């Protein structure tokens, strides 16, 4: 399988680490508008360096492209590959506007190539365990949930050419960092029905155009869910996601899942250590996600996280921004 890394910044290093360990996968090209970045990554693979994505697609004809580029480039780059029959594994977010996401969904429908989105926290052992327990019904009905993301991003994080700008990042803490936690809420509870949200810039006024803090009151079929995300904290604290059921309280925090039953007993589940890929304060599922994508290609089965599969997540993200901007409650039908 011949693969190309497109965008050679922070997250591409994680993809590169995983691909370097996968038998039968050859990284043949590295693409970045900054040649030195592409060269630095290409050296370890003896790959060809490009600064032009379209040129790479035409000349190298890879089987798979990994899109690790700025958010606003995701959709056009994915469509260009899909139209050539090239498989796509893209970083989040799948799109930064409802209109561009609709274009991506249409491209998925009309292409025989496989497209996947890296919502890698679905692959954490703790997430899978909780999803199975909730689906089994043994913990009783879900009554509500809450999620808290408090991380640290300073002015240096926004010093590049695209972070912190609405036109290129598409938003701030929600669409960039906390989208993973929002996706897990949808993954565990199903589609949301309503949202009331507000967003703020707490500590980088005048430096960025987007929010560093967003809070929301969500309803999932009348079940209340509280959501809070901020980049104004002093550290990258472990994410906390709590689900209250009739028979137990379940808490995903960092690398651990705790299930506290109403009878006083408790269970603890830990994520398996996956090496250096991922962030210790919230899951290390990138390796499993990427490996499963390639396994799905080899087995000619559907990869479980496509744009179509995450439509409820993206609809909720866009609805949060719509509500925060309008000051009104938004219904998702």
C-alpha positions in Angstrom: 0.0 0.0 0.0 1.5 3.3 -1.1 0.7 6.3 1.1 1.3 10.0 1.2 1.5 12.3 4.2 -0.1 15.7 3.3 0.7 18.4 5.8 3.8 17.7 7.9 3.2 19.6 11.1 2.3 18.5 14.7 -0.3 15.8 14.1 1.4 14.4 11.0 4.3 13.2 13.3 1.8 10.9 15.0 0.6 9.4 11.7 4.2 9.0 10.6 5.1 7.1 13.7 2.3 4.6 13.2 2.9 4.2 9.5 6.6 3.5 10.1 5.7 0.5 12.1 3.1 -1.0 9.7 4.2 -3.8 7.5 3.1 -3.6 3.9 2.7 0.2 4.0 5.2 2.4 2.1 5.2 6.2 2.6 6.2 7.4 -0.9 5.6 11.2 -0.6 5.4 14.0 1.9 3.7 17.2 1.0 3.8 20.6 2.8 3.8 24.2 1.5 7.0 24.6 3.6 9.5 22.4 1.9 11.8 22.1 5.0 8.9 20.6 6.9 8.1 18.1 4.1 11.8 17.2 3.8 12.3 16.6 7.5 9.5 14.0 7.5 10.4 12.5 4.1 14.0 11.7 5.2 13.0 8.9 7.4 10.9 7.2 4.7 13.1 8.1 1.7 10.0 9.7 0.3 9.6 12.2 -2.5 9.1 15.8 -1.3 6.3 18.0 -2.7 5.0 21.5 -2.0 2.1 21.1 -4.4 -0.7 18.6 -3.4 -2.3 18.3 -6.8 1.1 17.7 -8.4 1.8 14.9 -6.0 -1.5 13.2 -6.7 -0.9 13.3 -10.5 2.7 12.1 -10.4 2.8 9.6 -7.5 -0.7 8.1 -7.7 -0.7 7.0 -4.0 -3.2 4.4 -2.7 -3.9 6.5 0.4 -3.5 10.1 1.4 -3.3 11.2 5.1 -4.7 14.7 5.3 -3.0 16.5 8.3 -3.4 20.0 6.9 -5.1 23.2 8.2 -8.8 22.8 8.7 -10.0 24.9 5.7 -8.1 22.7 3.3 -9.6 19.3 4.4 -12.7 19.2 2.1 -11.1 20.3 -1.2 -8.1 18.0 -0.7 -10.3 15.1 0.2 -12.6 15.6 -2.8 -9.6 15.9 -5.1 -8.3 12.5 -3.9 -11.7 10.8 -3.9 -12.3 11.9 -7.5 -9.1 10.2 -8.5 -10.1 7.0 -6.6 -7.5 7.6 -3.9 -8.4 6.6 -0.4 -8.4 9.3 2.3 -7.8 9.3 6.0 -8.3 12.8 7.3 -7.8 14.6 10.6 -10.7 16.3 12.3 -12.7 18.4 11.7 -14.1 16.9 8.5 -15.2 20.4 7.5 -15.6 23.9 9.0 -19.0 24.9 7.5 -22.2 23.0 6.9 -22.0 23.8 3.2 -18.5 22.3 2.8 -19.5 19.3 4.9 -22.4 18.7 2.5 -19.9 18.8 -0.4 -17.8 16.1 1.4 -20.8 13.9 2.0 -21.7 14.1 -1.7 -18.1 13.3 -2.7 -18.2 10.2 -0.5 -21.4 9.0 -2.1 -20.0 9.3 -5.6 -16.6 7.8 -5.0 -15.5 4.1 -4.8 -12.6 5.1 -2.6 -12.8 4.9 1.2 -12.7 8.0 3.4 -12.1 7.9 7.1 -12.0 10.6 9.8 -9.6 10.4 12.8 -11.9 10.4 15.8 -9.4 8.2 17.5 -10.8 8.4 21.0 -13.6 6.0 19.9 -10.8 3.4 19.9 -9.7 3.9 23.5 -10.4 0.7 25.5 -12.3 2.7 28.1 -14.6 4.2 25.4 -15.3 0.8 23.9 -16.0 -0.7 27.3 -18.4 2.1 28.2 -20.2 2.0 24.9 -20.7 -1.8 25.2 -22.0 -1.5 28.8 -24.4 1.3 27.9 -25.7 -0.6 24.8 -26.3 -3.7 26.9 -28.8 -1.9 29.1 -27.4 -3.5 32.3 -26.7 0.0 33.8 -30.3 1.1 33.2 -31.4 4.1 31.1 -29.1 7.1 30.7 -30.4 10.0 32.7 -27.9 12.7 31.7 -24.2 13.5 31.2 -21.6 16.2 31.6 -18.2 16.8 29.9 -15.4 19.1 30.9 -12.3 20.0 28.8 -9.9 22.4 30.4 -6.6 22.7 28.5 -3.9 25.3 28.0 -3.2 27.1 24.7 -1.2 30.3 24.7 -0.2 33.0 22.2 2.6 30.8 20.8 0.1 28.1 19.7 -1.6 30.7 17.5 1.7 32.1 16.0 1.3 30.3 12.7 -0.6 31.4 9.6 -3.9 29.6 10.3 -4.7 28.9 13.9 -7.0 31.5 15.6 -8.6 32.7 12.4 -12.2 32.0 11.7 -11.7 31.5 7.9 -9.0 28.9 8.3 -9.5 27.2 11.7 -13.3 27.5 11.5 -13.6 28.2 15.2 -11.6 27.7 18.4 -11.7 25.2 21.3 -14.9 23.5 20.1 -14.0 22.6 16.5 -10.3 22.1 17.2 -9.8 20.5 20.6 -13.1 19.6 22.2 -14.7 18.2 19.1 -13.3 14.8 20.2 -15.3 15.0 23.4 -18.4 16.2 21.6 -18.1 13.2 19.3 -17.9 10.8 22.2 -21.1 12.2 23.6 -22.8 11.6 20.3 -21.1 8.2 20.0 -22.3 7.1 23.4 -25.7 8.8 23.7 -26.9 9.2 20.1 -27.8 12.4 18.2 -28.5 15.5 20.2 -32.0 17.1 19.8 -31.4 20.7 21.0 -28.5 23.0 22.0 -28.1 26.3 23.8 -24.5 27.6 23.7 -22.4 30.6 24.4 -18.7 31.3 23.6 -16.1 33.6 24.8 -12.5 34.7 24.5 -11.2 34.7 28.1 -7.4 35.2 27.8 -6.4 35.9 24.2 -8.4 39.0 23.4 -7.0 40.8 20.4 -4.8 37.9 19.5 -7.3 35.4 18.0 -10.6 35.7 16.2 -12.1 32.5 17.6 -13.4 31.3 21.0 -11.1 29.9 23.7 -14.1 29.0 25.8 -17.5 27.4 25.0 -20.3 26.2 27.2 -23.5 24.5 26.1 -26.7 23.0 27.5 -27.6 20.0 25.3 -30.5 17.7 25.2 -30.4 14.2 24.0 -34.0 13.1 23.8 -34.8 15.3 26.8 -31.8 14.0 28.8 -29.7 17.0 30.0 -26.0 17.2 29.0 -23.7 19.9 30.3 -20.7 20.8 28.2 -17.8 23.1 29.0 -14.5 23.5 27.2 -11.8 26.1 27.7 -8.2 26.7 26.6 -7.6 29.3 29.4 -6.4 26.8 32.0 -2.9 26.5 33.5 -2.3 22.9 32.3 -3.8 20.3 29.9 -6.0 18.6 32.5 -7.5 15.1 31.8 -10.9 15.4 30.1 -13.8 14.3 32.3 -16.9 12.8 30.7 -19.6 11.5 33.2 -22.7 9.5 32.3 -25.4 9.1 34.9 -27.5 5.9 34.5 -30.3 4.5 36.5 -28.0 1.9 38.1 -24.6 3.4 38.0 -22.4 6.6 37.5 -19.8 6.2 34.8 -16.8 8.5 34.6 -14.3 8.6 31.8 -11.3 10.7 32.9 -8.0 10.7 31.2 -6.9 7.1 30.7 -9.4 5.6 33.1 -13.0 4.6 33.2 -14.7 4.3 36.6 -18.1 2.7 37.0 -19.7 3.3 40.4 -22.8 1.1 40.9 -25.6 2.1 43.1 -25.0 -0.9 45.4 -21.6 0.5 46.4 -19.4 -1.6 44.2 -17.0 -0.1 41.6 -15.1 -1.2 38.5 -12.0 0.4 37.0 -10.9 0.0 33.4 -7.6 1.5 32.0 -6.5 2.2 28.4 -3.7 0.0 27.1 -0.4 1.8 26.7 0.2 2.4 23.0 3.6 4.0 22.9 4.3 7.7 22.2 1.4 8.3 19.8 -1.4 10.4 21.3 -1.7 12.6 24.3 -1.5 11.3 27.8 -4.2 13.6 29.0 -6.8 12.1 26.6 -6.3 8.8 25.0 -3.8 7.1 22.7 -6.1 5.7 20.1 -4.5 7.1 17.0 -2.5 3.9 16.4 -5.6 1.7 16.7 -7.6 4.1 14.5 -5.0 4.2 11.7 -4.3 0.4 11.8 -8.1 -0.3 11.6 -8.4 2.0 8.6 -5.8 0.0 6.7 -7.2 -3.3 7.9 -10.6 -2.2 6.6 -9.0 -1.5 3.2 -7.3 -4.9 3.1 -10.5 -6.7 4.2 -12.7 -4.7 1.9 -15.0 -3.8 4.7 -16.4 -0.4 5.7 -14.3 1.7 8.0 -16.7 2.8 10.9 -15.9 6.5 11.0 -16.7 8.2 7.7 -18.1 11.6 7.1 -21.6 10.0 6.8 -21.0 8.3 10.2 -20.1 11.5 12.0 -22.9 13.7 10.5 -24.6 13.9 13.9 -21.4 15.1 15.5 -20.7 17.7 12.8 -24.4 18.9 12.9 -24.1 19.4 16.7 -20.8 21.3 16.4 -22.3 23.6 13.8 -25.5 24.0 15.9 -23.4 25.0 18.9 -21.8 27.8 16.9 -25.2 28.9 15.5 -26.7 29.1 18.9 -23.7 30.9 20.4 -23.8 33.5 17.6 -27.5 34.0 17.6 -28.1 33.7 21.4 -31.0 31.3 20.6 -31.8 27.7 21.2 -31.2 25.5 18.2 -33.1 22.4 17.3 -31.5 19.5 15.5 -33.9 17.5 13.4 
